[in-house]
Each structure stands twice: as structure tokens, then as C-alpha cells.
Amino acid sequence: MLYTLEVQITDGPMTEAFVKQNPVIARTIQIRSDQTLAQLHRAIFRAFERDDPHLYEFRFGDKFKMAPDRRYVMPEALEHLDTDEKPSGLTSKTTIASLGLKAGDIFHYWFDFGDDWWHWIEVKAIADKIPNGRFPKVISRTGASPPQYLPEDEADR
């Protein structure tokens, strides 16, 4: 199956001027059901023109920032977790199909635990047929990609 996901940046270190010029910053990404959350992460990373890797995870549930129902972490994050913070799975082993998603579902992607880039992801469609081509892929863009880091003079304010 082919999932169409809208990924929107909802929070992160952006200047007021940038946000005013780009009130919506979103990318629509298509990904196959047999691909993993790690592959989705790489697609999001490229779609928003990031160049410096950081820890990330995917979160599910209404209290996603404080106490998510489910969270999927990258293998490298396991060494940084407290023993009581057992994740639901690893991004490198969790396929999109295994998440039980349906159209209209929403989940979250948290990138860079210091700068806290939060992304809202909505499942826009699920198709049975997969066209030829490489996936995941970006099929539409809204707004410019914010710089990964604020300029030095903006970060000090």
C-alpha cells in the first residue's frame, strides 16, 4: 500500500519574520507500507533541507509532548533512555504498515531534542496501488524550509 502523509512543522526555532512569511510549512510525502519510520525520517530530513543529524523519534497519542501513548526511537537513542522509558519500538524496524494507520490519523515527529523541532503528520490517503518510482518521495511543498539553526544574532535574543 502507498501512504500519503502531510508533514507540517508546528514548532521550532524560527524567527517571527520567517513565520510571518511562511504561515504554513508543510511537505506531502508518499511512502510504501513496507518502508520504515527510519526511512520516513530521512525523507522528512531531506524534505525540510536539514543537514545536521540529531536524535529523533515518532510519537502517537493526544499527550504527545508530555506522555505519548506510543513512541518509536532510533537505535542510537536507546543508550540515552532511562530504564523506565521503554519505547514501543525502533524506527529502523517499525514499518509503516505495522502502525495500523488509517486516513485521518495524526502522529508526531520530534527532531533535535535541544532545538525541539515538532512536526505534525496526518495520513491523507492510503492507496492499494503503488505507481512505479522510488519511495519515499515528496509530492508537494508549502512554505520555505526554515534554517535548521537561527543565525547567531537571532539566537542571542
SEROLO-410599 format. One record per residue: residue in one letter; x, y, z negated of N, C-alpha, C in turn. Coordinates in steps of 0.1 Angstrom, whole numbers, plus 2048, in hexadecimal, padded with zeros to 3 digits. Atoms other than C-alpha are relative to their C-alpha. Layout:
// SEROLO-410599
resn	n.xx	n.yy	n.zz	ca.xx	ca.yy	ca.zz	c.xx	c.yy	c.zz
A	X	Y	Z	X	Y	Z	X	Y	Z
...
END
This chain:
// SEROLO-410599
resn	n.xx	n.yy	n.zz	ca.xx	ca.yy	ca.zz	c.xx	c.yy	c.zz
M	808	7F4	800	800	800	800	809	80C	800
L	7F9	7F3	7FF	80A	824	805	7F9	80A	7F7
Y	805	7F6	80A	806	83E	7E9	804	80E	805
T	7FD	7F2	7FD	803	863	7F1	7FF	807	7F2
L	7FF	7F9	80D	80E	877	7D2	802	80F	802
E	7FD	7F2	801	80C	89C	7CC	808	803	7F4
V	7F7	7FD	80B	829	8A7	7B6	802	80F	7FF
Q	7FF	7F2	802	827	8C9	7A7	808	804	7F4
I	7F9	7FC	80B	83F	8DB	791	7F7	809	7F7
T	809	7F9	809	82C	8E7	772	807	808	7F6
D	7F8	7F9	80B	848	8F3	75B	80F	7FE	803
G	7F1	800	7FE	86D	8FB	75D	806	80E	7FF
P	7FA	7F3	801	886	917	75B	800	808	80D
M	802	7F8	7F4	879	92E	776	7FE	80F	7FC
T	802	7F2	802	87A	954	778	7F1	804	803
E	80D	7FB	7FD	859	967	777	7FE	804	80F
A	800	7FC	7F1	861	975	79A	7FE	7F4	808
F	801	80C	7F8	865	952	7A8	7F2	7FA	7FF
V	80D	806	802	845	945	798	7F5	809	807
K	80A	7F7	7FA	832	964	7A5	800	7FE	810
Q	7FF	803	7F1	83F	95D	7C9	7FC	7F2	804
N	803	80E	7FD	838	938	7C6	7F7	7FA	7F5
P	809	804	80B	819	933	7B0	7FD	7F0	800
V	801	80F	7FF	817	90E	7BC	80D	7FB	806
I	7F4	807	7FB	836	8F9	7C0	7FE	7F1	801
A	805	80E	7FF	82C	8D7	7CD	806	7FA	80D
R	7FC	809	7F5	837	8BB	7E4	7F7	7F4	801
T	808	80C	7FF	822	89F	7F2	809	7F5	805
I	7F7	80B	7FD	835	87F	7F3	7F8	7F3	802
Q	805	80D	7FD	82C	85D	802	80A	7F6	7FB
I	7F7	80A	805	83A	83E	7F2	7F9	7F3	800
R	806	80D	7FF	834	819	7F7	7FE	7FA	7F2
S	803	806	80D	825	804	7DB	80C	7F7	7FB
D	7F5	809	804	844	7ED	7DA	80D	808	7FC
Q	7F5	7F7	804	85B	80B	7D3	7FF	803	7F2
T	800	7FE	80F	866	814	7B0	7FF	80F	7FC
L	800	7F3	805	863	832	79A	80E	807	802
A	7F3	7FA	7FE	889	837	79E	800	806	80F
Q	800	7FB	7F2	883	83B	7C4	7F7	80C	801
L	808	7F4	801	867	853	7BC	808	80C	7FA
H	7F7	7F5	806	87F	867	7A6	809	806	80B
R	7F7	7FB	7F6	898	869	7C2	7F9	809	80B
A	808	7F9	7F6	87D	875	7DA	7FC	80E	7FB
I	803	7F3	806	872	890	7C2	80D	809	7FF
F	7F4	7F9	802	896	89A	7BB	804	807	80D
R	7FC	7FA	7F3	89D	89F	7E0	7F5	80A	805
A	80B	7F7	7FB	87A	8AF	7E7	801	80E	7FA
F	7FF	7F3	806	881	8CB	7CE	80F	805	800
E	7F2	7FC	7FD	8A6	8CE	7DA	808	801	7F4
R	7F8	801	80B	8B6	8C4	7BA	80E	7FB	804
D	7F2	805	7FC	8DC	8BE	7BA	807	7FB	7F4
D	7F8	804	80C	8E6	8B6	796	7F7	7F6	7F8
P	808	80A	806	8D9	895	788	7FF	802	7F0
H	803	800	80F	8CA	893	764	7F7	7F4	7FD
L	80A	80A	805	8B6	87B	74F	7F2	804	804
Y	80E	7FD	7FC	892	878	759	7F7	7F4	7FB
E	809	80B	803	873	863	751	7F2	804	806
F	80E	7FF	7FC	84F	85E	75C	7F7	7FD	7F4
R	809	801	80B	833	863	743	7F2	7FF	804
F	80E	802	7FD	80F	858	742	7F8	803	7F3
G	809	7FE	80B	7F2	863	72C	7FE	80F	7FD
D	804	7F2	803	7E2	883	71F	80A	808	7F8
K	7F6	7F9	808	7FD	88C	706	80E	7FD	805
F	7F3	804	7F9	819	887	71F	80C	807	7FA
K	7F4	7F9	804	830	8A2	710	804	7FB	7F1
M	7FD	803	80E	82D	896	6EB	800	7F1	7FE
A	802	80E	803	821	872	6EA	7FA	7F9	80C
P	806	806	7F4	81C	862	70C	7FB	7F1	7FD
D	805	80D	802	808	842	70E	80A	7F6	806
R	7F6	808	7FA	822	833	725	80B	809	806
R	7F5	7F8	7FA	845	83F	730	80A	7F6	805
Y	7F6	808	7F9	85E	831	748	80D	807	801
V	7F4	7F8	801	882	83A	744	80A	7F9	80A
M	7F5	805	7F8	8A2	836	759	808	7F8	7F7
P	7F8	809	809	8B9	81A	74D	80A	808	7F8
E	7F5	7F8	807	8D4	834	743	7FA	807	7F3
A	806	7FA	80C	8BB	843	72A	7FE	7F7	7F4
L	802	80A	80B	8B8	823	715	80A	803	7F5
E	7F6	7FD	80B	8D8	82C	702	7FD	80C	7F8
H	803	7F3	807	8CA	84E	6F8	7F3	7FF	7F8
L	80D	801	807	8A9	841	6EA	801	7FB	7F2
D	801	806	80D	8A1	83B	6C6	7F9	7F2	801
T	805	80E	7FF	898	817	6BE	7F0	800	800
D	80F	800	801	873	821	6B8	7FA	806	80D
E	805	7FA	7F3	870	831	6DB	800	7F7	80B
K	800	80A	7F5	86C	812	6EF	7F8	804	80C
P	807	7FC	7F4	863	81B	713	7F7	7F5	805
S	809	80A	7FA	848	809	727	808	7F9	80B
G	7F8	806	7F6	862	801	741	80B	809	806
L	7F5	7F9	7F9	87F	80B	757	7FC	805	80D
T	803	7FB	7F3	87C	821	775	805	7F8	80B
S	7FA	807	7F5	893	80B	789	7F9	7F2	802
K	806	80D	7FE	87D	7EC	784	7F0	802	801
T	80E	7FE	800	85A	7FB	783	7FB	805	80E
T	805	7FD	7F3	848	7FB	7A4	7F4	809	7FF
I	80C	7F7	7FF	82D	814	7AE	7F4	7F7	7FE
A	80B	809	801	815	7F7	7B2	7FD	7FB	7F2
S	802	805	80E	81B	7EB	78E	7FA	809	7F7
L	806	7F6	809	80E	80B	77F	7F1	800	800
G	80F	800	800	7EA	804	788	7F9	80D	803
L	805	7F3	7FD	7E5	826	797	7F4	800	80A
K	80B	7FE	7F6	7C5	831	7AA	800	80F	803
A	801	7F2	7FB	7BD	850	7BD	7FA	809	7F5
G	805	7F7	80A	7B8	86E	7A6	808	7FF	7F3
D	7F8	801	80C	7CF	861	78B	80B	80A	7FF
I	7F5	7F6	802	7E9	879	77C	80A	7FA	7F6
F	7F6	803	80A	80A	872	76C	80B	80B	801
H	7F7	7F5	802	829	886	764	80F	7FC	802
Y	7F2	803	7FE	84E	888	76D	807	80B	7F9
W	7F8	7F7	808	866	898	755	80F	7FF	804
F	7F3	800	7FB	888	8A1	763	809	80A	7F8
D	7F7	7F7	807	8A6	8B0	750	7FB	803	7F2
F	806	7FE	80D	89E	8AD	72B	805	80C	7F9
G	7FC	7F4	805	8B1	8CD	724	7F8	80C	805
D	807	7F5	7FA	8A1	8E4	73D	7F1	7FD	801
D	80E	804	801	880	8D1	73C	7F8	804	80D
W	807	7FE	7F4	874	8D0	760	7F4	7F6	7FF
W	80C	809	801	850	8C2	75D	7F9	800	80E
H	807	802	7F3	83E	8B5	77C	7F3	7F8	7FD
W	80D	807	800	819	8AB	77F	7FF	7F9	80D
I	801	808	7F4	813	88F	797	7F1	7FA	801
E	80E	805	7FD	7F0	887	7A6	800	7F6	80B
V	802	80A	7F5	7E8	868	7BA	7F5	806	809
K	80A	7FA	7F7	7D7	878	7D8	7F9	7F5	808
A	806	80B	7F7	7D1	858	7ED	808	7F4	7FF
I	7FA	80D	7FF	7D9	833	7EF	7FB	7FA	80D
A	804	806	7F3	7D9	824	812	805	7F1	801
D	7FD	80E	7FE	7DA	7FF	81B	80B	7FF	80B
K	7F7	801	7F5	7EE	805	83B	80C	809	7FE
I	7F4	7F8	801	812	811	83B	805	803	80E
P	7FB	7FE	7F3	81D	823	85A	80F	7FD	801
N	7F2	802	7FF	840	81D	868	807	80C	7FB
G	7F7	7F5	804	85C	832	85A	806	7FD	7F2
R	7F9	802	80D	871	836	83A	7F8	807	7F5
F	807	7FA	80C	861	83C	818	809	7FE	7F4
P	80A	7F5	801	85F	84D	801	804	80C	809
K	7FD	7F4	7F8	85C	86D	816	7F6	80B	7FC
V	808	7F3	803	84F	891	811	7F8	802	80D
I	808	7FD	7F4	832	898	828	7FB	80F	7FF
S	804	7F2	800	82A	8BC	81C	807	807	7F4
R	7FA	7F7	80A	839	8D9	808	7F8	80C	7FE
T	806	7F3	804	829	8F6	7F5	809	807	7F7
G	7F7	7F8	808	83F	911	7E7	80E	7FD	802
A	7F2	803	7FF	864	914	7E6	805	7F8	7F4
S	7FA	807	80B	87A	8FE	7D1	807	809	7F7
P	7F9	7F7	809	885	910	7B2	80F	7FB	7FE
P	7F2	805	803	8AB	910	7AA	800	7F7	7F4
Q	7FF	809	80B	8B4	8F4	793	804	807	7F3
Y	7FC	7F8	80B	8C4	90D	77C	7FE	80E	802
L	801	7F2	7FF	8BD	931	775	80D	806	802
P	7F3	7F8	7FE	8D8	94A	780	804	804	7F2
E	7FA	7FD	80D	8EF	952	763	7F9	80D	7F9
D	806	7F4	806	8E0	975	75E	7F2	7FE	7FC
E	80D	803	803	8BD	967	75D	7FF	7F7	7F4
A	800	80A	80A	8C5	94B	745	803	806	7F2
D	7FD	7FA	80D	8D2	963	72A	7F5	809	7FB
R	80B	7F8	804	8B1	976	728	7F7	7F9	7F7
END
